[in-house]
Amino acid sequence: MYHCCESKIGPSVLDCDMAALASEVKRVLDCGADYIHLDVMDGHFVPKISFGPYVIECLRRHVPDTPFDCHMMTSEPEKWVVETAKAQGKKGGLLTYTFHLEATEPRGITQEVIDSIKANNMKVGLSISPATPVETLLKYADQIDMALIMTVVPGKGGQSFMEDMMDKVRTVRKAYPNLDIEVDGGVKPATIDKAAAAGANLIVSGSGVYKAKDMSESISIMKRSVEKLGNGKSDDELTPVRHDY
């Protein structure tokens, strides 16, 4: 099933040199990245701790016009909405606040968090982990800007791309053909075709970009896959393959 949602690649900064975050972000943007995926980990929802809203706000000063996807792997995402909104920049629509349904639905506050994100002028992203049925996300799909289907278990290292999660992507794409669908976890040139064919159009890739020998080539290969398998474009319509050299 083809769709018209734009193919975009969002490198995850967890795989970059975090001591040079601003430079590393500019490096992938120069290589063709469309947005930056920022994983906020609180040490509770997932075992690791990464960084928080203040770091994102500081990063915004270095890349004022770049879209950010703030993936809040936090137990209480409602606490960080206002602080994260400070990183929006001067233009509207540059920041997506993506939170996990598993952190809010058991407490009955998913709708409250969605409303809070919108009230703070950010786009709404809603994520589900592999064990969570896609139907729990679908009941909110008409209120969100993006659905994130995790293709690994959040916060656990050494995992491979979970191809069986593509059933969830296909379900969301069929029900909401114009909704941005993001996949995150183990996505790289070797696995992108599966995600693209299922209907994902926003591609998060960490090691697939930052650990690639040729970052520009890796980004363009993944972008072309979504354009061909997701958008149905012919070969001569695809984004040209780029190289770092």
N, C-alpha and C positions, 0 to 999 in steps of 0.2 A: 504494500500500500504506500504510494507516494504521498508526500505532503509538501507544503510550501514554506515550512519553517526554515529560516536561514541556518546554514551550517556555521558553527562557531566553535573555536578551540580555546579552552581555558586552562592553561597550565596551573598545576597546584604547586604553590611555593614551598610546601613541606620538603620537596626534593631539591631545593636550591641551596645556595650558601646563605643561610639566614643572617650571617654577620654582615652581608652586603645586600640586604633585601631590596632596596631601591634599585641598585644597579642590576640585580638579577631580574627584576621585573622589567626594567627597560630593555634588557637583553632579549627576553622572549617576545616582547612587543615588536622589536626590530626584526625578529625572525618570523613575524606574521601572526602572533597570537591575537585573538579578538577580545579577550577579557582575562581577568586574573581571578583564580579560585583561591580563597583565603580560608583555611581550616582553623577555626577557633575551638580549641580543646580545653576542657576545664578540669581534667583529672578525676571527674566523677561520672559523667555520661560515658566517657571513654577513659582508659587508664592514663593516657598521656596528657601533658600540658604543653600548649604551643605558645600562643600570644593572645592578646585581647584587643578590645576596641581602640585603645590609645595608639597601639602600633599601627592599626589600620588608618587612623586619623593622620598620623605622621606620614605614612606612605602616600596618602592622597596628595600631599603637598608636592611630591615629586612627579606624580602622574595625574594631573588634575582632570584629564579628559578620558580616562580609562574606566570602563565598566568593572566593578568589583562584584563578585559573588561571595558573600560572607556566609560560609557554611558553619552554622553554630552547632557544634557537637557538644552541647551543654545540657545539664540537667534542668536548668531553669532559664530557658531562652527569653522569657518575658523580662528578665532583669536587665538585659543588655540592649534592648531596642533603642532607647533614647541615646545611650552613649555611642552606639554604632552609627546612628543616624548623623552624627557629627562628621563622619567621613564621606558624606554624600558629594561634597564639592559644590561648585557654583551652578552646575548644570543638573537638571532633573533627570531621573531615570538611570543614573549611573551606579546605583547600589541595590543589589538584591539581598534581602535578609532571608536566608534559608534555614529553617529550623526543623527538628525531627519530631514527627508525629508521636513517636514513642515517649517523648519527654513531656508532652502536653495532654494527649488524649486520656491517659489514665486519671488525670486530675481535672478533666472536664474544662480545660481552658484553651483548647485549640482555636476556637472562634475568637476568643479574647485576644490572643496573640496576633492573629491575622488582622483584626481591627486595629490593634496598636501599631503594627508595621505600616499599615496604610495611613494611619493618622500622622505618622512621622515621615510621610512622603517617600517611602521606599517600596520597591517591588517585593512581592511575596513569593518566596520559594518554600515548598513543602517537601520534606524528604522522608523516605521510608527505608528501613534496614531490610536485609534479606528475609528475616523471619516474619516480617509484617505483611499481612495480606494487602494486596493492592486496592481492594474494595474500601478499606478504611481511608485511603487517600482520595478516592474518586468522589466521596461525598462532599469534599471541599474543593474539587477541581475547578468549579466555575467561579471560584473566588480568588484563585492564585494566578500568578504570572508564569510560574515554572514548577514542574514536578521533577524531583530528583530521585532516581531509582538507584540505590546503592548496589554495586556489583561486587562488593566485598563486605565483610562485617566491619563496621566502623571501629577504628582504634586498634585493630590487630594487624601486626606486620606479617610479611611473608605469604600473603594470600594471592591466589590467581583469580582472574576474571571469571565470574560466575555466569556462565552462558544461560543457565536456567532462569535467570532474572529477566531475560529478554521477553518472556511471556508477559511479564508485567508491563514492559515498555509497549508491546504490541496492544495490550488491553487499553492502556491510556491513550495511545495514538488513535486507535479505532474510535474511542468514545469522544476524544477531543482532538480533532485533526489539526487545529490551529494553535495548540498549546506547546510552549517550549518544553521539551523533555530532555533532562540532563542525566548522564550516567557517570559514575565516579567509582573507580577501583579497578586496577589492572587493565585499563584501556590504553592501548598503544597501537602502532601500525599492524602488529600481528593479530590483534583482536578487534580492530575497529570495524571491519566489515560486518561482523555479527551485530554490533550495536547499531550501525547505520541502517542495515536491512530491517531491523526491528522497528525503527522509527525514531531513534534518539537523534537530536540535532545539536545539542550542547554537549561537548565532549571534554570532560576533565581528564587530564593526563599529567602525572607527576614525573615519574622516571621515564615515561615514554617521550618526554620532551627534554627535561633537564639532564638526563643521563644518556641521551642520544648522541651519537657521533656527529650527526648533522641535524641540528634543531630545526632549521628552516624546512628541510626535507621532511622530517617527521611530522611537523605541523601541517604542511601542505598535503601530504599523503592522507592524513586523517580527515582533513577538510574535504578533499576530493572524494573520499569514500562516501561521506554523507551526501554530497551533491549528486553523486551517481546513483547510489543505492536508495537514498532517502528522497531526494528531489526529482530523480529520474532524468537528470541532465545527460546529454550526449558527451562523448569524450572531448569534443572541441569546445564545449561550453564550460568545462571544468576549470577551476583555479589552476594556474600554471604551477608546476613543481618548482620549488625554490631550493637554493642551496646556501649554506653559510659562506661559501667561498666564491 
